[in-house]
Amino acid sequence: MPRLFEALALARGDGRHARLLKALSRVELLILDDWGLAPLTGEQRRYILEIVDDRHQRGSTIITSQVPVDHWHEVIADPTIADAVLDRLVHNAHRLVIRGDSMRKITAQNASLDVEKKS
């Protein structure tokens, strides 16, 4: 998400904004990783609304987040835009809630065990 917002801001500055949004709307599968790391700015809220609106019923979107959907209004930080974004995302969504340790933690633990075995 942070890189996407950066790319959109740069594209707005050099006149490629509409072309980039059009390209995002045509992608078969868009993966938005790390949703909700920080509350969205006004510009970011408008970007995400444009993206989900353009993609609505046209392509698949996967969103990964450590923030429960119940708290996405807080992340979007504008009730009207949050309602519009969530309306386009959650009603046709398949939600997967993953519990337990992260794979990074498990991999790190396994790596340290491998090092201990070799020593």
BALOBA-1460 file (C-alpha; in Angstrom, 3 decimals):
// residues 119
<rec num="1" residu="m" x="0.000" y="0.000" z="0.000"/>
<rec num="2" residu="p" x="2.681" y="2.570" z="0.848"/>
<rec num="3" residu="r" x="4.412" y="2.058" z="-2.522"/>
<rec num="4" residu="l" x="1.107" y="2.214" z="-4.381"/>
<rec num="5" residu="f" x="0.231" y="5.526" z="-2.753"/>
<rec num="6" residu="e" x="3.709" y="6.846" z="-3.559"/>
<rec num="7" residu="a" x="3.369" y="5.788" z="-7.204"/>
<rec num="8" residu="l" x="-0.059" y="7.429" z="-7.450"/>
<rec num="9" residu="a" x="1.242" y="10.680" z="-5.954"/>
<rec num="10" residu="l" x="4.163" y="10.736" z="-8.402"/>
<rec num="11" residu="a" x="1.826" y="9.921" z="-11.296"/>
<rec num="12" residu="r" x="-0.451" y="12.806" z="-10.306"/>
<rec num="13" residu="g" x="2.541" y="15.125" z="-10.380"/>
<rec num="14" residu="d" x="3.766" y="14.122" z="-13.837"/>
<rec num="15" residu="g" x="0.407" y="13.647" z="-15.576"/>
<rec num="16" residu="r" x="0.259" y="9.817" z="-15.574"/>
<rec num="17" residu="h" x="-2.401" y="9.580" z="-12.842"/>
<rec num="18" residu="a" x="-5.373" y="8.746" z="-15.067"/>
<rec num="19" residu="r" x="-3.314" y="6.213" z="-17.045"/>
<rec num="20" residu="l" x="-2.118" y="4.482" z="-13.864"/>
<rec num="21" residu="l" x="-5.654" y="4.287" z="-12.445"/>
<rec num="22" residu="k" x="-6.888" y="2.857" z="-15.747"/>
<rec num="23" residu="a" x="-4.121" y="0.238" z="-15.675"/>
<rec num="24" residu="l" x="-5.019" y="-0.706" z="-12.078"/>
<rec num="25" residu="s" x="-8.679" y="-1.070" z="-13.048"/>
<rec num="26" residu="r" x="-7.772" y="-3.530" z="-15.827"/>
<rec num="27" residu="v" x="-5.550" y="-5.828" z="-13.789"/>
<rec num="28" residu="e" x="-7.186" y="-9.231" z="-13.335"/>
<rec num="29" residu="l" x="-5.991" y="-9.555" z="-9.746"/>
<rec num="30" residu="l" x="-4.826" y="-6.626" z="-7.629"/>
<rec num="31" residu="i" x="-3.170" y="-7.452" z="-4.312"/>
<rec num="32" residu="l" x="-3.124" y="-4.656" z="-1.751"/>
<rec num="33" residu="d" x="-0.659" y="-5.765" z="0.896"/>
<rec num="34" residu="d" x="-0.234" y="-4.206" z="4.346"/>
<rec num="35" residu="w" x="-3.608" y="-2.457" z="4.440"/>
<rec num="36" residu="g" x="-4.029" y="-0.192" z="7.432"/>
<rec num="37" residu="l" x="-0.463" y="0.325" z="8.619"/>
<rec num="38" residu="a" x="-1.428" y="3.950" z="9.285"/>
<rec num="39" residu="p" x="-4.601" y="6.027" z="8.920"/>
<rec num="40" residu="l" x="-5.079" y="7.196" z="5.341"/>
<rec num="41" residu="t" x="-4.512" y="10.802" z="4.352"/>
<rec num="42" residu="g" x="-7.170" y="12.680" z="2.418"/>
<rec num="43" residu="e" x="-5.356" y="12.036" z="-0.853"/>
<rec num="44" residu="q" x="-4.912" y="8.334" z="-0.068"/>
<rec num="45" residu="r" x="-8.619" y="8.001" z="0.778"/>
<rec num="46" residu="r" x="-9.526" y="9.422" z="-2.625"/>
<rec num="47" residu="y" x="-7.041" y="7.098" z="-4.348"/>
<rec num="48" residu="i" x="-8.372" y="3.966" z="-2.674"/>
<rec num="49" residu="l" x="-11.980" y="4.948" z="-3.418"/>
<rec num="50" residu="e" x="-11.121" y="5.529" z="-7.085"/>
<rec num="51" residu="i" x="-9.334" y="2.191" z="-7.291"/>
<rec num="52" residu="v" x="-12.046" y="0.074" z="-5.673"/>
<rec num="53" residu="d" x="-14.780" y="1.914" z="-7.544"/>
<rec num="54" residu="d" x="-13.076" y="1.378" z="-10.908"/>
<rec num="55" residu="r" x="-12.448" y="-2.309" z="-10.085"/>
<rec num="56" residu="h" x="-15.879" y="-3.043" z="-8.590"/>
<rec num="57" residu="q" x="-17.277" y="-6.151" z="-10.325"/>
<rec num="58" residu="r" x="-14.478" y="-6.024" z="-12.934"/>
<rec num="59" residu="g" x="-11.554" y="-7.795" z="-11.299"/>
<rec num="60" residu="s" x="-10.481" y="-9.542" z="-8.152"/>
<rec num="61" residu="t" x="-8.814" y="-7.722" z="-5.293"/>
<rec num="62" residu="i" x="-6.973" y="-9.316" z="-2.400"/>
<rec num="63" residu="i" x="-6.319" y="-7.200" z="0.659"/>
<rec num="64" residu="t" x="-3.959" y="-8.357" z="3.383"/>
<rec num="65" residu="s" x="-4.104" y="-6.658" z="6.728"/>
<rec num="66" residu="q" x="-3.377" y="-7.188" z="10.369"/>
<rec num="67" residu="v" x="-6.237" y="-4.797" z="11.112"/>
<rec num="68" residu="p" x="-9.658" y="-6.460" z="11.560"/>
<rec num="69" residu="v" x="-12.289" y="-5.303" z="9.051"/>
<rec num="70" residu="d" x="-14.279" y="-3.881" z="11.980"/>
<rec num="71" residu="h" x="-11.527" y="-1.250" z="12.368"/>
<rec num="72" residu="w" x="-11.153" y="-0.258" z="8.712"/>
<rec num="73" residu="h" x="-13.377" y="2.803" z="9.210"/>
<rec num="74" residu="e" x="-10.717" y="4.090" z="11.600"/>
<rec num="75" residu="v" x="-7.980" y="3.432" z="9.041"/>
<rec num="76" residu="i" x="-9.864" y="5.211" z="6.267"/>
<rec num="77" residu="a" x="-10.624" y="8.037" z="8.725"/>
<rec num="78" residu="d" x="-13.601" y="9.487" z="6.854"/>
<rec num="79" residu="p" x="-16.997" y="7.873" z="7.482"/>
<rec num="80" residu="t" x="-18.474" y="8.659" z="4.062"/>
<rec num="81" residu="i" x="-15.498" y="7.415" z="2.081"/>
<rec num="82" residu="a" x="-15.122" y="4.416" z="4.416"/>
<rec num="83" residu="d" x="-18.751" y="3.443" z="3.793"/>
<rec num="84" residu="a" x="-18.260" y="3.731" z="0.032"/>
<rec num="85" residu="v" x="-15.001" y="1.729" z="0.003"/>
<rec num="86" residu="l" x="-16.273" y="-0.998" z="2.308"/>
<rec num="87" residu="d" x="-19.567" y="-1.257" z="0.435"/>
<rec num="88" residu="r" x="-17.631" y="-2.092" z="-2.721"/>
<rec num="89" residu="l" x="-15.269" y="-4.513" z="-0.985"/>
<rec num="90" residu="v" x="-16.943" y="-6.524" z="1.757"/>
<rec num="91" residu="h" x="-20.328" y="-7.524" z="0.333"/>
<rec num="92" residu="n" x="-18.856" y="-9.834" z="-2.302"/>
<rec num="93" residu="a" x="-15.780" y="-10.796" z="-0.308"/>
<rec num="94" residu="h" x="-14.443" y="-14.062" z="0.959"/>
<rec num="95" residu="r" x="-12.789" y="-13.413" z="4.292"/>
<rec num="96" residu="l" x="-9.952" y="-15.547" z="5.573"/>
<rec num="97" residu="v" x="-8.925" y="-14.966" z="9.160"/>
<rec num="98" residu="i" x="-5.564" y="-16.492" z="9.913"/>
<rec num="99" residu="r" x="-4.618" y="-17.135" z="13.508"/>
<rec num="100" residu="g" x="-1.364" y="-18.205" z="15.107"/>
<rec num="101" residu="d" x="2.245" y="-17.226" z="14.764"/>
<rec num="102" residu="s" x="3.400" y="-15.513" z="11.605"/>
<rec num="103" residu="m" x="5.341" y="-17.533" z="9.068"/>
<rec num="104" residu="r" x="8.267" y="-15.124" z="9.504"/>
<rec num="105" residu="k" x="8.436" y="-16.019" z="13.189"/>
<rec num="106" residu="i" x="8.162" y="-19.754" z="12.504"/>
<rec num="107" residu="t" x="10.809" y="-19.590" z="9.770"/>
<rec num="108" residu="a" x="13.170" y="-17.626" z="12.030"/>
<rec num="109" residu="q" x="12.698" y="-20.143" z="14.838"/>
<rec num="110" residu="n" x="13.332" y="-23.051" z="12.476"/>
<rec num="111" residu="a" x="16.438" y="-21.336" z="11.099"/>
<rec num="112" residu="s" x="17.837" y="-20.829" z="14.587"/>
<rec num="113" residu="l" x="17.139" y="-24.490" z="15.406"/>
<rec num="114" residu="d" x="18.988" y="-25.547" z="12.245"/>
<rec num="115" residu="v" x="21.972" y="-23.420" z="13.277"/>
<rec num="116" residu="e" x="21.937" y="-24.968" z="16.761"/>
<rec num="117" residu="k" x="21.843" y="-28.511" z="15.281"/>
<rec num="118" residu="k" x="24.854" y="-27.771" z="13.065"/>
<rec num="119" residu="s" x="26.896" y="-26.336" z="15.950"/>
